[in-house]
Amino acid sequence: MNFAKGDRIELVHTSDPHTRLEPGDLGTVRRYDPLLQHLYIDWDNGSRLALLLDAGDCACHAPPPKRLWPASASFPRTR
């Protein structure tokens, strides 16, 4: 799998016993080293844990956020 800076990702699995990250946590790719298979992430919870993909850690691209309003909708006016 290929990752680029700014990609939104979702944690699938990490074997790091010292992290509070859980499967489903989201983050933004800071850097990806395809040679070493290291994925550096700014997690939404404030963690900066890197994933070692060659050591069993796993992440996938996150689905786009769900919209609450259609793109063409206008917001209701408030007084």
N, C-alpha and C positions, 0 to 999 in steps of 0.2 A: 504494500500500500504506500502511496506517496502523500506526503504532507507538505504544506507550504505555510510560511509565516502568515498569521492572521486566520488560518482555518479554525473553525469551531470543531472541537472534538468531544467525544463522550468516552469516559473510562469504561472498559469492559472488564479488565482484570489487572491487578498488580499483586506481586508476591511480597512487596515491602511490608514487613510486620509492624513498622513504626509509623505508618501513615494513617490518617483518619479518612482518607479518600475511600469512597465506596463506588461500586459499579453504578453507572448512571450519572456520576458527577460530570460537570461540564467545564471546559476550559478553552483557552485560545493558544494556538501554537506560537511560541516565541522563536523557536529554531528547530530544524530537523537535520540530523546528520545521517544521511543514508548509508554511508560507509560503516559507521559504528552502530547504526540502528538505534540511536538515541533521540528521543523526542522530548524537547524542552517545552514546558507548558506553564502558562499562568492560569492556574485554576480559579474558578469563580469564588471559591471559599477562601482565597488568599494564599493557598499553598503554591509552591513553585517546584514541586516534585517532578523530576524528569522520569520518563518511562524508558526502560531498557528493553526494547522490543525483541532483541536477540536472546534475552534471558527469561522470556515468558510473559512480560507485561504486554497488555493489548489495549488498543483504543481504536475507535472507528470515527468516521466523520459524523458529526451531530446532525440530526434532521433540522431543517430550518424552523425557526420559532413559529408557533401558530398565531395567526392574526386574529385579533378580537373584532376588528372592523374590516370590511372589504376595502381594498386599496382605493376604490373610487368613492367610498362613502364619505360624507362630511360628518363631523362631530356635531352632536346636538348643542344648541346654544343655551347658555346659562345666563341668568340675570344677576 
